[in-house]
Amino acid sequence: MQRWRGYESVPGGWGRSVVTIGVFDGVHRGHQSIIGHTVKRARDLGLQSVVMTFDPHPAEVVRPGSHPAVLTEPVRKAELMEQLGVDALCVVPFTPAFSHLSPEAFVHDVLVEALHAAVVVVGDNFRFGHRAAGDIGLLERLGRSFGFTVEDAALVSADGLVFSSTYIRSCVDAGDVRAAAAALGRPHRLAGVVVRGDQRGREIGFPTANLMTHRYAAVPADGVYAAWLIRGGEHAGRHPASVSIGTNPTFSGRERRVEAYVLDFEGDLYGERVSLDFVAHLREQRVYDGIEPLVAQIRQDVEETRALVQ
């Protein structure tokens, strides 16, 4: 898959293409349907498929301070799109200047001049241009002028529930990682670098990997979870993990942390970038009257994790 930073980076000899546009945070089942339709139409027509997305999230530029929790970091998003068969990913820096492009300028400069769109595939709630003034009707009219067609991809739903990034963020924020996984089509993943903590886990026989996550990462609600810890590089593999998210209330902690006890693992993860795929919520955070009841509970958490993560 080719990757371009900015539509100005599209190669000069790039031919006509089938394009879809969106933030695609999560690359959830609804996004997968739109992107899959784009890839199929491109192959049917003998053209290249292009996904156009944005960085940072448009909300942060249009309404500073409103950046939503991020379900998929840029590298992960690109990996998922490549797995769907996309030929090229164009990540457009969403700047104040770009946000002020009129719908007509956006279509001319980006879709026509840069990407040479033959077909544009969008969801039926698609808006574009300054102040989101453009809708599908305008896009179709401009397409007739510039020689491309527009295909409206219906939103994907199940049991009357439409899959959306907003819905999945709400599931993650509530700790309902099973519902999030059902909408994503895979477990919710949280990535970070392993850093040193207070070493309390090691002192009681359960050493943990403490993750430093991205500031906008979609971190599940405080609680204990069964998960997979994913390693990359030369140590690539996955390991069952019991994950605690919260402030360590038994020890009167104040800093919210993500701590993973990796089952049956011996080694050093410090400085390593790892990911957690959340499988199930086990329980809420609790305050214990001492070390012994806390250790007993952790043992139970580990056994529940072992039964769930296989």
BALOBA-1460 file (C-alpha; in Angstrom, 3 decimals):
// residues 310
<rec num="1" residu="m" x="0.000" y="0.000" z="0.000"/>
<rec num="2" residu="q" x="1.317" y="3.431" z="-0.924"/>
<rec num="3" residu="r" x="1.183" y="6.091" z="1.794"/>
<rec num="4" residu="w" x="1.122" y="9.828" z="1.160"/>
<rec num="5" residu="r" x="1.279" y="12.714" z="3.613"/>
<rec num="6" residu="g" x="-0.883" y="15.409" z="2.042"/>
<rec num="7" residu="y" x="-2.684" y="15.315" z="-1.286"/>
<rec num="8" residu="e" x="0.187" y="17.351" z="-2.762"/>
<rec num="9" residu="s" x="2.311" y="14.181" z="-2.387"/>
<rec num="10" residu="v" x="0.244" y="12.137" z="-4.822"/>
<rec num="11" residu="p" x="2.640" y="10.996" z="-7.627"/>
<rec num="12" residu="g" x="2.389" y="12.977" z="-10.829"/>
<rec num="13" residu="g" x="1.571" y="9.921" z="-12.922"/>
<rec num="14" residu="w" x="-1.214" y="8.716" z="-10.679"/>
<rec num="15" residu="g" x="-4.160" y="7.492" z="-12.751"/>
<rec num="16" residu="r" x="-7.861" y="7.557" z="-12.079"/>
<rec num="17" residu="s" x="-9.016" y="6.064" z="-8.818"/>
<rec num="18" residu="v" x="-11.931" y="5.107" z="-6.610"/>
<rec num="19" residu="v" x="-11.798" y="7.280" z="-3.484"/>
<rec num="20" residu="t" x="-13.415" y="7.155" z="-0.079"/>
<rec num="21" residu="i" x="-13.098" y="9.913" z="2.524"/>
<rec num="22" residu="g" x="-13.386" y="10.001" z="6.290"/>
<rec num="23" residu="v" x="-11.637" y="10.055" z="9.657"/>
<rec num="24" residu="f" x="-12.183" y="6.277" z="9.978"/>
<rec num="25" residu="d" x="-11.162" y="6.212" z="13.650"/>
<rec num="26" residu="g" x="-11.469" y="2.605" z="14.770"/>
<rec num="27" residu="v" x="-11.798" y="1.217" z="11.232"/>
<rec num="28" residu="h" x="-14.923" y="-0.450" z="12.663"/>
<rec num="29" residu="r" x="-17.413" y="-2.688" z="10.889"/>
<rec num="30" residu="g" x="-19.140" y="0.288" z="9.277"/>
<rec num="31" residu="h" x="-15.826" y="1.658" z="8.009"/>
<rec num="32" residu="q" x="-14.814" y="-1.800" z="6.821"/>
<rec num="33" residu="s" x="-17.974" y="-1.960" z="4.710"/>
<rec num="34" residu="i" x="-17.292" y="1.414" z="3.063"/>
<rec num="35" residu="i" x="-13.607" y="0.660" z="2.468"/>
<rec num="36" residu="g" x="-14.388" y="-2.850" z="1.226"/>
<rec num="37" residu="h" x="-16.896" y="-1.405" z="-1.244"/>
<rec num="38" residu="t" x="-14.255" y="1.070" z="-2.434"/>
<rec num="39" residu="v" x="-11.657" y="-1.667" z="-2.958"/>
<rec num="40" residu="k" x="-14.119" y="-3.881" z="-4.837"/>
<rec num="41" residu="r" x="-15.296" y="-1.078" z="-7.141"/>
<rec num="42" residu="a" x="-11.698" y="-0.175" z="-7.936"/>
<rec num="43" residu="r" x="-10.861" y="-3.766" z="-8.828"/>
<rec num="44" residu="d" x="-14.010" y="-4.127" z="-10.939"/>
<rec num="45" residu="l" x="-13.063" y="-0.997" z="-12.881"/>
<rec num="46" residu="g" x="-9.338" y="-1.787" z="-13.100"/>
<rec num="47" residu="l" x="-8.494" y="1.331" z="-11.072"/>
<rec num="48" residu="q" x="-6.624" y="2.056" z="-7.836"/>
<rec num="49" residu="s" x="-8.407" y="2.387" z="-4.501"/>
<rec num="50" residu="v" x="-7.588" y="5.372" z="-2.286"/>
<rec num="51" residu="v" x="-8.590" y="6.110" z="1.292"/>
<rec num="52" residu="m" x="-8.322" y="9.762" z="2.238"/>
<rec num="53" residu="t" x="-8.212" y="10.520" z="5.961"/>
<rec num="54" residu="f" x="-7.098" y="13.350" z="8.246"/>
<rec num="55" residu="d" x="-4.586" y="14.136" z="10.989"/>
<rec num="56" residu="p" x="-5.217" y="15.567" z="13.519"/>
<rec num="57" residu="h" x="-8.891" y="14.842" z="14.073"/>
<rec num="58" residu="p" x="-10.880" y="17.685" z="12.426"/>
<rec num="59" residu="a" x="-12.739" y="18.365" z="15.695"/>
<rec num="60" residu="e" x="-9.512" y="19.531" z="17.347"/>
<rec num="61" residu="v" x="-8.992" y="22.189" z="14.659"/>
<rec num="62" residu="v" x="-12.611" y="23.301" z="14.303"/>
<rec num="63" residu="r" x="-13.285" y="23.259" z="18.071"/>
<rec num="64" residu="p" x="-9.940" y="23.316" z="19.949"/>
<rec num="65" residu="g" x="-9.990" y="21.218" z="23.088"/>
<rec num="66" residu="s" x="-12.679" y="18.859" z="21.777"/>
<rec num="67" residu="h" x="-10.364" y="16.131" z="20.447"/>
<rec num="68" residu="p" x="-12.221" y="12.824" z="20.951"/>
<rec num="69" residu="a" x="-10.576" y="9.741" z="22.414"/>
<rec num="70" residu="v" x="-8.640" y="7.927" z="19.687"/>
<rec num="71" residu="l" x="-9.600" y="4.319" z="18.999"/>
<rec num="72" residu="t" x="-6.792" y="3.612" z="16.517"/>
<rec num="73" residu="e" x="-3.439" y="5.365" z="16.302"/>
<rec num="74" residu="p" x="-2.283" y="6.365" z="12.787"/>
<rec num="75" residu="v" x="0.096" y="3.413" z="12.344"/>
<rec num="76" residu="r" x="-2.560" y="0.918" z="13.437"/>
<rec num="77" residu="k" x="-5.152" y="2.565" z="11.197"/>
<rec num="78" residu="a" x="-2.849" y="2.200" z="8.202"/>
<rec num="79" residu="e" x="-2.192" y="-1.463" z="9.022"/>
<rec num="80" residu="l" x="-5.909" y="-2.214" z="9.161"/>
<rec num="81" residu="m" x="-6.558" y="-0.458" z="5.863"/>
<rec num="82" residu="e" x="-3.745" y="-2.340" z="4.176"/>
<rec num="83" residu="q" x="-5.293" y="-5.585" z="5.399"/>
<rec num="84" residu="l" x="-8.527" y="-4.538" z="3.661"/>
<rec num="85" residu="g" x="-6.694" y="-4.329" z="0.336"/>
<rec num="86" residu="v" x="-6.424" y="-0.546" z="-0.040"/>
<rec num="87" residu="d" x="-3.923" y="0.526" z="-2.717"/>
<rec num="88" residu="a" x="-3.084" y="3.976" z="-1.312"/>
<rec num="89" residu="l" x="-3.645" y="5.910" z="1.906"/>
<rec num="90" residu="c" x="-3.603" y="9.704" z="1.726"/>
<rec num="91" residu="v" x="-3.342" y="11.363" z="5.147"/>
<rec num="92" residu="v" x="-4.212" y="15.039" z="4.828"/>
<rec num="93" residu="p" x="-2.948" y="17.397" z="7.559"/>
<rec num="94" residu="f" x="-6.139" y="19.017" z="8.815"/>
<rec num="95" residu="t" x="-4.994" y="22.605" z="9.236"/>
<rec num="96" residu="p" x="-7.074" y="25.772" z="9.738"/>
<rec num="97" residu="a" x="-6.347" y="26.674" z="6.105"/>
<rec num="98" residu="f" x="-7.567" y="23.292" z="4.884"/>
<rec num="99" residu="s" x="-10.696" y="23.565" z="7.043"/>
<rec num="100" residu="h" x="-11.606" y="26.783" z="5.225"/>
<rec num="101" residu="l" x="-11.663" y="25.201" z="1.760"/>
<rec num="102" residu="s" x="-15.089" y="25.613" z="0.209"/>
<rec num="103" residu="p" x="-16.855" y="22.411" z="-0.875"/>
<rec num="104" residu="e" x="-16.187" y="23.340" z="-4.507"/>
<rec num="105" residu="a" x="-12.466" y="23.965" z="-3.882"/>
<rec num="106" residu="f" x="-12.158" y="20.696" z="-1.957"/>
<rec num="107" residu="v" x="-13.637" y="18.726" z="-4.830"/>
<rec num="108" residu="h" x="-11.572" y="20.491" z="-7.505"/>
<rec num="109" residu="d" x="-8.217" y="20.599" z="-5.704"/>
<rec num="110" residu="v" x="-8.295" y="17.252" z="-3.915"/>
<rec num="111" residu="l" x="-10.638" y="14.843" z="-5.644"/>
<rec num="112" residu="v" x="-10.163" y="15.990" z="-9.228"/>
<rec num="113" residu="e" x="-6.699" y="17.527" z="-9.576"/>
<rec num="114" residu="a" x="-4.801" y="15.374" z="-7.059"/>
<rec num="115" residu="l" x="-6.585" y="12.025" z="-6.837"/>
<rec num="116" residu="h" x="-8.216" y="11.925" z="-10.291"/>
<rec num="117" residu="a" x="-11.370" y="10.418" z="-8.841"/>
<rec num="118" residu="a" x="-13.569" y="8.345" z="-11.146"/>
<rec num="119" residu="v" x="-15.820" y="7.183" z="-8.303"/>
<rec num="120" residu="v" x="-16.238" y="8.639" z="-4.799"/>
<rec num="121" residu="v" x="-17.673" y="6.334" z="-2.130"/>
<rec num="122" residu="v" x="-19.066" y="7.967" z="1.031"/>
<rec num="123" residu="g" x="-21.426" y="7.188" z="3.884"/>
<rec num="124" residu="d" x="-24.920" y="8.616" z="3.690"/>
<rec num="125" residu="n" x="-24.135" y="11.145" z="6.453"/>
<rec num="126" residu="f" x="-21.075" y="12.533" z="4.631"/>
<rec num="127" residu="r" x="-20.380" y="16.298" z="4.854"/>
<rec num="128" residu="f" x="-17.433" y="18.239" z="3.466"/>
<rec num="129" residu="g" x="-15.978" y="21.707" z="2.942"/>
<rec num="130" residu="h" x="-15.908" y="24.779" z="5.171"/>
<rec num="131" residu="r" x="-18.448" y="24.534" z="8.003"/>
<rec num="132" residu="a" x="-19.490" y="21.129" z="6.560"/>
<rec num="133" residu="a" x="-21.519" y="22.992" z="3.960"/>
<rec num="134" residu="g" x="-21.306" y="20.251" z="1.344"/>
<rec num="135" residu="d" x="-23.551" y="17.182" z="1.323"/>
<rec num="136" residu="i" x="-24.022" y="14.204" z="-0.963"/>
<rec num="137" residu="g" x="-26.386" y="16.129" z="-3.210"/>
<rec num="138" residu="l" x="-23.765" y="18.811" z="-3.870"/>
<rec num="139" residu="l" x="-21.063" y="16.169" z="-4.320"/>
<rec num="140" residu="e" x="-23.189" y="14.460" z="-6.987"/>
<rec num="141" residu="r" x="-23.774" y="17.741" z="-8.819"/>
<rec num="142" residu="l" x="-20.064" y="18.562" z="-8.774"/>
<rec num="143" residu="g" x="-19.327" y="15.013" z="-9.913"/>
<rec num="144" residu="r" x="-21.456" y="15.510" z="-13.001"/>
<rec num="145" residu="s" x="-19.440" y="18.642" z="-13.799"/>
<rec num="146" residu="f" x="-16.026" y="17.074" z="-13.200"/>
<rec num="147" residu="g" x="-16.652" y="13.574" z="-14.529"/>
<rec num="148" residu="f" x="-16.911" y="11.357" z="-11.478"/>
<rec num="149" residu="t" x="-19.785" y="9.422" z="-9.944"/>
<rec num="150" residu="v" x="-20.809" y="9.200" z="-6.290"/>
<rec num="151" residu="e" x="-21.821" y="6.005" z="-4.547"/>
<rec num="152" residu="d" x="-23.583" y="6.167" z="-1.213"/>
<rec num="153" residu="a" x="-22.589" y="3.351" z="1.167"/>
<rec num="154" residu="a" x="-25.346" y="2.596" z="3.669"/>
<rec num="155" residu="l" x="-24.475" y="2.676" z="7.364"/>
<rec num="156" residu="v" x="-23.902" y="-0.736" z="8.942"/>
<rec num="157" residu="s" x="-26.058" y="-1.758" z="11.884"/>
<rec num="158" residu="a" x="-27.094" y="-4.744" z="13.969"/>
<rec num="159" residu="d" x="-30.239" y="-5.094" z="16.080"/>
<rec num="160" residu="g" x="-31.144" y="-1.520" z="15.204"/>
<rec num="161" residu="l" x="-27.798" y="-0.144" z="16.414"/>
<rec num="162" residu="v" x="-25.703" y="1.772" z="13.891"/>
<rec num="163" residu="f" x="-21.980" y="1.201" z="14.323"/>
<rec num="164" residu="s" x="-20.093" y="4.450" z="14.796"/>
<rec num="165" residu="s" x="-16.862" y="5.661" z="16.375"/>
<rec num="166" residu="t" x="-18.892" y="7.669" z="18.888"/>
<rec num="167" residu="y" x="-20.794" y="4.570" z="19.998"/>
<rec num="168" residu="i" x="-17.585" y="2.538" z="20.352"/>
<rec num="169" residu="r" x="-15.915" y="5.299" z="22.390"/>
<rec num="170" residu="s" x="-18.898" y="5.241" z="24.741"/>
<rec num="171" residu="c" x="-18.535" y="1.453" z="25.130"/>
<rec num="172" residu="v" x="-14.827" y="1.749" z="25.915"/>
<rec num="173" residu="d" x="-15.437" y="4.635" z="28.312"/>
<rec num="174" residu="a" x="-17.992" y="2.474" z="30.163"/>
<rec num="175" residu="g" x="-15.632" y="-0.515" z="30.261"/>
<rec num="176" residu="d" x="-17.879" y="-2.599" z="28.000"/>
<rec num="177" residu="v" x="-15.043" y="-3.986" z="25.918"/>
<rec num="178" residu="r" x="-17.163" y="-6.867" z="24.623"/>
<rec num="179" residu="a" x="-19.643" y="-4.470" z="23.008"/>
<rec num="180" residu="a" x="-16.753" y="-2.421" z="21.618"/>
<rec num="181" residu="a" x="-15.234" y="-5.559" z="20.085"/>
<rec num="182" residu="a" x="-18.573" y="-6.529" z="18.530"/>
<rec num="183" residu="a" x="-18.767" y="-3.144" z="16.753"/>
<rec num="184" residu="l" x="-15.075" y="-3.055" z="15.837"/>
<rec num="185" residu="g" x="-14.988" y="-6.608" z="14.547"/>
<rec num="186" residu="r" x="-11.941" y="-7.271" z="16.771"/>
<rec num="187" residu="p" x="-10.841" y="-6.436" z="20.346"/>
<rec num="188" residu="h" x="-10.246" y="-2.817" z="21.287"/>
<rec num="189" residu="r" x="-6.485" y="-2.224" z="21.302"/>
<rec num="190" residu="l" x="-4.512" y="0.155" z="23.535"/>
<rec num="191" residu="a" x="-0.826" y="0.751" z="22.804"/>
<rec num="192" residu="g" x="1.935" y="2.261" z="24.899"/>
<rec num="193" residu="v" x="5.525" y="2.136" z="26.075"/>
<rec num="194" residu="v" x="6.326" y="0.135" z="29.219"/>
<rec num="195" residu="v" x="7.703" y="2.437" z="31.927"/>
<rec num="196" residu="r" x="8.756" y="1.926" z="35.546"/>
<rec num="197" residu="g" x="6.086" y="2.164" z="38.224"/>
<rec num="198" residu="d" x="6.119" y="1.908" z="41.991"/>
<rec num="199" residu="q" x="7.260" y="-1.745" z="41.941"/>
<rec num="200" residu="r" x="4.404" y="-2.695" z="44.295"/>
<rec num="201" residu="g" x="3.278" y="-5.497" z="42.014"/>
<rec num="202" residu="r" x="6.723" y="-7.028" z="42.087"/>
<rec num="203" residu="e" x="6.799" y="-6.825" z="45.894"/>
<rec num="204" residu="i" x="3.590" y="-8.881" z="46.219"/>
<rec num="205" residu="g" x="4.480" y="-11.436" z="43.549"/>
<rec num="206" residu="f" x="2.629" y="-9.940" z="40.577"/>
<rec num="207" residu="p" x="5.027" y="-7.683" z="38.606"/>
<rec num="208" residu="t" x="3.201" y="-5.471" z="36.140"/>
<rec num="209" residu="a" x="4.029" y="-3.733" z="32.896"/>
<rec num="210" residu="n" x="2.983" y="-0.085" z="33.281"/>
<rec num="211" residu="l" x="1.920" y="1.456" z="29.979"/>
<rec num="212" residu="m" x="2.453" y="5.105" z="29.111"/>
<rec num="213" residu="t" x="-0.269" y="5.719" z="26.527"/>
<rec num="214" residu="h" x="-0.965" y="8.518" z="24.059"/>
<rec num="215" residu="r" x="-2.691" y="11.551" z="25.591"/>
<rec num="216" residu="y" x="-5.834" y="11.017" z="23.482"/>
<rec num="217" residu="a" x="-5.896" y="7.210" z="23.693"/>
<rec num="218" residu="a" x="-9.279" y="5.589" z="24.356"/>
<rec num="219" residu="v" x="-8.510" y="4.016" z="27.742"/>
<rec num="220" residu="p" x="-11.266" y="1.777" z="29.155"/>
<rec num="221" residu="a" x="-13.027" y="2.672" z="32.400"/>
<rec num="222" residu="d" x="-11.306" y="1.959" z="35.702"/>
<rec num="223" residu="g" x="-11.443" y="-1.733" z="36.510"/>
<rec num="224" residu="v" x="-9.751" y="-5.069" z="35.937"/>
<rec num="225" residu="y" x="-9.768" y="-6.757" z="32.527"/>
<rec num="226" residu="a" x="-8.708" y="-9.948" z="30.789"/>
<rec num="227" residu="a" x="-6.581" y="-9.096" z="27.774"/>
<rec num="228" residu="w" x="-3.840" y="-10.133" z="25.397"/>
<rec num="229" residu="l" x="-0.506" y="-8.315" z="25.583"/>
<rec num="230" residu="i" x="0.973" y="-8.000" z="22.084"/>
<rec num="231" residu="r" x="4.711" y="-7.628" z="21.497"/>
<rec num="232" residu="g" x="6.349" y="-6.613" z="18.227"/>
<rec num="233" residu="g" x="9.800" y="-6.693" z="16.690"/>
<rec num="234" residu="e" x="12.090" y="-9.639" z="17.321"/>
<rec num="235" residu="h" x="10.000" y="-10.626" z="20.361"/>
<rec num="236" residu="a" x="6.717" y="-10.670" z="18.433"/>
<rec num="237" residu="g" x="3.984" y="-12.684" z="20.078"/>
<rec num="238" residu="r" x="1.029" y="-12.405" z="22.411"/>
<rec num="239" residu="h" x="0.578" y="-13.338" z="26.039"/>
<rec num="240" residu="p" x="-2.497" y="-13.522" z="28.337"/>
<rec num="241" residu="a" x="-2.605" y="-10.577" z="30.734"/>
<rec num="242" residu="s" x="-4.686" y="-9.395" z="33.666"/>
<rec num="243" residu="v" x="-4.935" y="-5.608" z="33.343"/>
<rec num="244" residu="s" x="-5.724" y="-3.103" z="36.081"/>
<rec num="245" residu="i" x="-6.784" y="0.433" z="35.144"/>
<rec num="246" residu="g" x="-7.146" y="3.027" z="37.877"/>
<rec num="247" residu="t" x="-5.381" y="4.758" z="40.744"/>
<rec num="248" residu="n" x="-4.478" y="1.791" z="42.985"/>
<rec num="249" residu="p" x="-7.033" y="2.789" z="45.654"/>
<rec num="250" residu="t" x="-5.734" y="0.250" z="48.204"/>
<rec num="251" residu="f" x="-2.457" y="2.193" z="48.219"/>
<rec num="252" residu="s" x="-4.178" y="5.623" z="48.101"/>
<rec num="253" residu="g" x="-2.828" y="6.253" z="44.615"/>
<rec num="254" residu="r" x="-3.700" y="9.405" z="42.683"/>
<rec num="255" residu="e" x="-2.240" y="8.849" z="39.229"/>
<rec num="256" residu="r" x="-4.406" y="6.850" z="36.827"/>
<rec num="257" residu="r" x="-2.412" y="3.975" z="35.378"/>
<rec num="258" residu="v" x="-2.692" y="1.032" z="33.018"/>
<rec num="259" residu="e" x="-0.886" y="-1.964" z="34.538"/>
<rec num="260" residu="a" x="-0.702" y="-5.423" z="32.969"/>
<rec num="261" residu="y" x="0.305" y="-8.574" z="34.823"/>
<rec num="262" residu="v" x="1.493" y="-10.906" z="32.063"/>
<rec num="263" residu="l" x="0.683" y="-14.517" z="32.884"/>
<rec num="264" residu="d" x="3.495" y="-17.094" z="32.860"/>
<rec num="265" residu="f" x="6.003" y="-14.524" z="31.620"/>
<rec num="266" residu="e" x="9.580" y="-13.987" z="32.694"/>
<rec num="267" residu="g" x="11.601" y="-11.143" z="31.261"/>
<rec num="268" residu="d" x="11.998" y="-7.398" z="31.035"/>
<rec num="269" residu="l" x="9.551" y="-5.266" z="29.046"/>
<rec num="270" residu="y" x="10.882" y="-1.847" z="30.109"/>
<rec num="271" residu="g" x="11.140" y="0.560" z="27.183"/>
<rec num="272" residu="e" x="9.285" y="-1.796" z="24.874"/>
<rec num="273" residu="r" x="6.233" y="-0.659" z="22.939"/>
<rec num="274" residu="v" x="3.412" y="-3.136" z="23.464"/>
<rec num="275" residu="s" x="-0.339" y="-3.301" z="22.894"/>
<rec num="276" residu="l" x="-3.252" y="-4.630" z="24.906"/>
<rec num="277" residu="d" x="-6.239" y="-6.278" z="23.208"/>
<rec num="278" residu="f" x="-9.111" y="-6.187" z="25.705"/>
<rec num="279" residu="v" x="-11.219" y="-9.350" z="25.923"/>
<rec num="280" residu="a" x="-13.504" y="-8.914" z="28.950"/>
<rec num="281" residu="h" x="-14.200" y="-6.741" z="31.974"/>
<rec num="282" residu="l" x="-13.672" y="-8.763" z="35.164"/>
<rec num="283" residu="r" x="-14.593" y="-6.354" z="37.965"/>
<rec num="284" residu="e" x="-14.504" y="-2.767" z="39.209"/>
<rec num="285" residu="q" x="-11.664" y="-1.296" z="41.249"/>
<rec num="286" residu="r" x="-11.956" y="-1.898" z="45.000"/>
<rec num="287" residu="v" x="-10.240" y="-0.871" z="48.226"/>
<rec num="288" residu="y" x="-8.919" y="-3.808" z="50.276"/>
<rec num="289" residu="d" x="-8.144" y="-3.892" z="54.007"/>
<rec num="290" residu="g" x="-4.600" y="-5.122" z="53.484"/>
<rec num="291" residu="i" x="-2.174" y="-6.958" z="51.255"/>
<rec num="292" residu="e" x="-3.535" y="-10.466" z="51.877"/>
<rec num="293" residu="p" x="-7.089" y="-9.884" z="50.589"/>
<rec num="294" residu="l" x="-5.658" y="-7.906" z="47.649"/>
<rec num="295" residu="v" x="-3.326" y="-10.781" z="46.704"/>
<rec num="296" residu="a" x="-6.191" y="-13.266" z="47.018"/>
<rec num="297" residu="q" x="-8.279" y="-11.143" z="44.649"/>
<rec num="298" residu="i" x="-5.428" y="-10.821" z="42.144"/>
<rec num="299" residu="r" x="-5.049" y="-14.622" z="42.131"/>
<rec num="300" residu="q" x="-8.741" y="-14.895" z="41.335"/>
<rec num="301" residu="d" x="-8.391" y="-12.276" z="38.570"/>
<rec num="302" residu="v" x="-5.515" y="-14.264" z="37.077"/>
<rec num="303" residu="e" x="-7.530" y="-17.499" z="37.058"/>
<rec num="304" residu="e" x="-10.491" y="-15.761" z="35.426"/>
<rec num="305" residu="t" x="-8.144" y="-14.278" z="32.847"/>
<rec num="306" residu="r" x="-6.617" y="-17.673" z="32.147"/>
<rec num="307" residu="a" x="-10.084" y="-19.144" z="31.550"/>
<rec num="308" residu="l" x="-11.151" y="-16.316" z="29.209"/>
<rec num="309" residu="v" x="-7.974" y="-15.679" z="27.223"/>
<rec num="310" residu="q" x="-6.975" y="-18.835" z="25.398"/>
